[in-house]
Amino acid sequence: MLQTNEFSGKVVLVTGASQGIGLEISRQFAQLGAEVIMVARHEEKLAQAKAKIEPNAKVHIRACDLSDRENIRDLFRLVREDLGRIDVLVNNLGAFSEKLEWNAIDHELWMKTLDTNTLSAYFCMVEAADIMVANGISGAIVNIGSSSALQLKRGRLHYSVSKAALHTLSRVAALDLAKHQIRVNVVSPGPTQTEAVDQRMKDPVQREQEEIRLRKIPLGRYASTADIANAVVFLSSSKAQFITGAILPVDGGYTIGETV
Ligand SMILES: NC(=O)c1ccc[n+]([C@@H]2O[C@H](COP(=O)([O-])OP(=O)(O)OC[C@H]3O[C@@H](n4cnc5c(N)ncnc54)[C@H](OP(=O)(O)O)[C@@H]3O)[C@@H](O)[C@H]2O)c1
């Protein structure tokens, strides 16, 4: 059980924080005393998300498209100047994209997927680690991967590759950053009940696909955003101080195999 002040005095940056899993991660860190920087592209959505977190929490919002290296540099320049430190980075941002045959992915889509899902996390890690090392902070980085990198499906080649690359990138970074006592781990969600899933359920064809997927989850339900955030907070906390380079599936057994 974590103390309610586990993260007090600490600065936590969460990407893709304006909805879904990122919003819940931000909410949980704020509840445990952290000063939280929530990042996504649209300021208005971020403001609405901030309003869902308790009013006394220390929460900043920053609108930034993280698929661009220069934007990431600017974002962390602000973090350095305004807050002077960062203790936890959560690379939650990730864009799912439409189903495509394996040979139909053009160069533009490859680059867009990798820029958004993989390279944004890499450059955020580079910037955050730089601030942590300069300030002697034994920080934690948690990257949000996906069961799609572990349980492969036709039609999702680009997404699966981008997340598999993120898993490996995280483990390599864990090796490199261990000498600074900076830990890097992955939380790998399975199907999670977010606004996007709620939306799919409104369409009869997509609902049928979702119901098939649901039957493949051994524990019999989708993850809640809280299930994912609980794992992120744990891996960022003092309770996980000897865990680095781990890939933790939070998927109700989805990636173990099929039960039927
Ligand atoms: N939901 C699932 O079932 C599931 C399963 C496995 C893994 N995951 C992973 O979990 C993570 C969160 O998923 P989610 O379903 O909660 O996501 P989501 O609902 O699609 O939210 C994505 C967030 O990222 C922001 N965003 C998108 N592109 C951005 C960019 N270029 N720069 C900055 N921010 C950007 C969005 O806000 P703006 O549009 O305002 O930028 C939003 O806040 C992702 O990495 C996803 O791959 C999800």
The ligand as a Tripos MOL2 file, in Angstrom:
@<TRIPOS>MOLECULE
LIG
   48    52     1     0     0
SMALL
NO_CHARGES

@<TRIPOS>ATOM
      1 N1         -7.1410    1.5500  -24.9330 N.am      1 LIG1
      2 C1         -6.6610    0.3150  -25.1340 C.2       1 LIG1
      3 O1         -7.4100   -0.6750  -25.2440 O.2       1 LIG1
      4 C2         -5.1550    0.1000  -25.1880 C.ar      1 LIG1
      5 C3         -4.6590   -1.2140  -25.2890 C.ar      1 LIG1
      6 C4         -3.2880   -1.4010  -25.3390 C.ar      1 LIG1
      7 C5         -2.4290   -0.3080  -25.2890 C.ar      1 LIG1
      8 N2         -2.9330    0.9580  -25.1910 N.ar      1 LIG1
      9 C6         -1.9950    2.0650  -25.1540 C.3       1 LIG1
     10 O2         -2.2890    2.8810  -24.0260 O.3       1 LIG1
     11 C7         -1.9880    4.2390  -24.3120 C.3       1 LIG1
     12 C8         -3.1960    5.1220  -24.0370 C.3       1 LIG1
     13 O3         -4.2830    4.6180  -24.7670 O.3       1 LIG1
     14 P1         -5.7340    5.3180  -24.7320 P.3       1 LIG1
     15 O4         -6.6570    4.3560  -25.3850 O.co2     1 LIG1
     16 O5         -6.0100    5.8450  -23.3780 O.co2     1 LIG1
     17 O6         -5.4490    6.5410  -25.7440 O.3       1 LIG1
     18 P2         -6.4730    7.6030  -26.3590 P.3       1 LIG1
     19 O7         -7.7930    7.5520  -25.6420 O.co2     1 LIG1
     20 O8         -6.4630    7.4160  -27.8360 O.co2     1 LIG1
     21 O9         -5.7560    8.9840  -25.9820 O.3       1 LIG1
     22 C9         -4.5920    9.3680  -26.6340 C.3       1 LIG1
     23 C10        -4.0390   10.6050  -25.9440 C.3       1 LIG1
     24 O10        -2.8590   11.0070  -26.6290 O.3       1 LIG1
     25 C11        -2.9760   12.3620  -27.0620 C.3       1 LIG1
     26 N3         -2.2250   12.4790  -28.3070 N.ar      1 LIG1
     27 C12        -2.4680   11.8540  -29.4980 C.ar      1 LIG1
     28 N4         -1.5330   12.1740  -30.4020 N.ar      1 LIG1
     29 C13        -0.6690   13.0210  -29.7810 C.ar      1 LIG1
     30 C14         0.5190   13.6890  -30.1880 C.ar      1 LIG1
     31 N5          1.0080   13.5640  -31.4300 N.pl3     1 LIG1
     32 N6          1.1650   14.4760  -29.2870 N.ar      1 LIG1
     33 C15         0.6900   14.6170  -28.0280 C.ar      1 LIG1
     34 N7         -0.4230   14.0000  -27.5800 N.ar      1 LIG1
     35 C16        -1.1030   13.2130  -28.4500 C.ar      1 LIG1
     36 C17        -4.4900   12.5890  -27.1960 C.3       1 LIG1
     37 O11        -4.8760   13.9490  -27.0600 O.3       1 LIG1
     38 P3         -4.8620   14.9840  -28.3110 P.3       1 LIG1
     39 O12        -5.7090   14.3590  -29.3650 O.co2     1 LIG1
     40 O13        -5.4110   16.2580  -27.7490 O.co2     1 LIG1
     41 O14        -3.4410   15.1160  -28.6930 O.co2     1 LIG1
     42 C18        -4.9790   11.7890  -25.9720 C.3       1 LIG1
     43 O15        -4.7910   12.5470  -24.8020 O.3       1 LIG1
     44 C19        -1.5280    4.2630  -25.7850 C.3       1 LIG1
     45 O16        -0.1240    4.2050  -25.8340 O.3       1 LIG1
     46 C20        -2.1230    2.9930  -26.3570 C.3       1 LIG1
     47 O17        -1.3730    2.5190  -27.4700 O.3       1 LIG1
     48 C21        -4.2790    1.1910  -25.1460 C.ar      1 LIG1
@<TRIPOS>BOND
     1     1     2 1
     2     2     3 2
     3     2     4 1
     4     4     5 ar
     5     4    48 ar
     6     5     6 ar
     7     6     7 ar
     8     7     8 ar
     9     8     9 1
    10     8    48 ar
    11     9    10 1
    12     9    46 1
    13    10    11 1
    14    11    12 1
    15    11    44 1
    16    12    13 1
    17    13    14 1
    18    14    15 2
    19    14    16 1
    20    14    17 1
    21    17    18 1
    22    18    19 2
    23    18    20 1
    24    18    21 1
    25    21    22 1
    26    22    23 1
    27    23    24 1
    28    23    42 1
    29    24    25 1
    30    25    26 1
    31    25    36 1
    32    26    27 ar
    33    26    35 ar
    34    27    28 ar
    35    28    29 ar
    36    29    30 ar
    37    29    35 ar
    38    30    31 1
    39    30    32 ar
    40    32    33 ar
    41    33    34 ar
    42    34    35 ar
    43    36    37 1
    44    36    42 1
    45    37    38 1
    46    38    39 2
    47    38    40 1
    48    38    41 1
    49    42    43 1
    50    44    45 1
    51    44    46 1
    52    46    47 1
@<TRIPOS>SUBSTRUCTURE
     1 LIG1         1 GROUP 0 **** ****
